[in-house]
Structure formats: structure tokens, C-alpha cells
Amino acid sequence: MSKKYTLQQTPFIVPTNDGKHIAEHFGLATDGNGNLSIAHMIAPPGWSEPFQTPEFDEYTLVVRGRKQFIIDDEKIVLKAGESIKVSKHTRIQYSNPFNEECEYVAICLPAFSITKVHRES
């Protein structure tokens, strides 16, 4: 009989060099699932990523703090309790220009892949 659930108690901690904490609970790095990834993130104050145009939809739910999105020259700031879906093939920049940590959950469909994020240099 197959197990009816998968309990994740040891997410994969993604190595970073920008101070951001990424714990992937399900996805390519954790369980090889290419269909979906779920990660718990903590972005330090002043953190930002380059613009990117991913090949996946990304859903973000802010748990604590604020997170800034720049989409097609529009600046959007989410605060705790708010969420957003950014469709694949959308040019976007994620950042936390604020003086507090931002804790959030990111869900990517299909799963996040460094080869499919297309970050600008």
C-alpha cells in the first residue's frame, strides 16, 4: 500500500550569497518534483535580485514584513497577509528595500529551476 502523504521535516536549504534564506520544502532540489515547488523564504533588509523572466508562474504569500515587485515598470508592494500571482514569461524584479526582514512563501508552477528563471546580469 502506498503512503497517502509526504511529511517534510528537512527542507533543502538553498545556498545563497546574498543573505536570503531559502528552504525548499517540495521541488526539484528536495524531491525531484518538476511540476511544483514550495519554498519558505526570508529576505533581509536591502536584499534584491536582478530582473528575470521565468518560465514558470510564481505565487507569493507574504507572512511578515513587505516585499517589492517591479513588473513592467509598475512598482507593487505586498505586506503581511497579501499575495500575488506573477504569470510566466513576465519580466520582474523582486526586492526588499525596507528596514525589516520579509518572510514569505513562494510556490512555482512548474517547479523553480535556475535554468528556467532567466536572470539578467
N, C-alpha and C positions, 0 to 999 in steps of 0.2 A: 504494500500500500504506500502510495506517495504521500509525502508530508504536505499538509494543506497551508502551510505558512513558512516564511523565512524570517527569522528574527535576526536583526542586525545589531550586534553589540560592539563590533570592532570595525567601524568605517575606515576606509583608506584615507590617510592624511596625505594630501597632495603637497609635495614640496614646493615652496614659493620663495621668492627672494624680495617680495615687496611688503612683507609684514601681514599679509592676508592669511587667515586661517581657513582652509577648505577641508571639510570632512565629507567625502563621498560615501553615502550610505548604500546606494544602488547605482550601477552604471558600468561602463567598460572597465574602469580600473578596479572595481570592487568584485563584481560577479560576472563580468564579461557580457552584460546585457547591453546590446546596442540599440535597443528600442527606446530606452528611457534612462535618465539619470536624475538622482535626487541628492542634493548636497546641502549641508549646513555651513554657512559662511559667516565670518566675522571680518569686516573691513575696517582697518584702523583709520583714525582721523588723517586726512590728507591723501588717502590712497586714490589711485586712478589707474585705469587700463587704457591702452591705445584704442582708437576706433577699430571696430571689427564688423564683419558682415557674415554672421554664422549661417550654416546650412541646417539649422535646427530652430524650432520655436523655443523660446525661453520664458518661463513663468517665474516671477519673483514675488515672494511674500516677505515684507519687512516685519521683523519681530520686535526690534529695538533700534532706536536711532533713526537716521534718514539716509537715503541713497539717491544720488542724482543720475539721471539718464539724459543723454543728448541724442535725440532721434530726428534726423532731417532738420538740423538747426533749431529744433524745439527743445527747450530745457524743461524737464519734468522732475519734480522732487517727490518721492514717496516717503511717508512717515509710518511709524509703527501701526500695524493693523491694515495697511493698504497693500494692494497687489497690482501687478501689471503682467500682460502677456505681450511679448515682442515677437512678431512673426519672423520666420526665417527669411534670409536674404534682405534684411533691414540693416542699414548701416547705423551703428550705435556706439556710444561710449558710456561706460559705467564708471562712476566715481563716488567718493565720499569726501567732499571738500569741507566738511563740517568738523567741529571740535569735539566730537564724540564718536565712539565706535558705532558701526552699523552691523547689526546681526540680522541675517535673512536666510531664507530657504530658496534655493534655485532648483527648478525642475526643467529639464531639457528633453524635447521630443523631436527626433530621436536623440539618443544619448549624446552628451558633450563629448567631443573629440578634438584634440588640439589640431588635428589635420583638417577639421571642418569649421573652425572658428574664424579663420582668415583675419588675424590681427594685422593692422597696418604697422609699419616700422617707423 
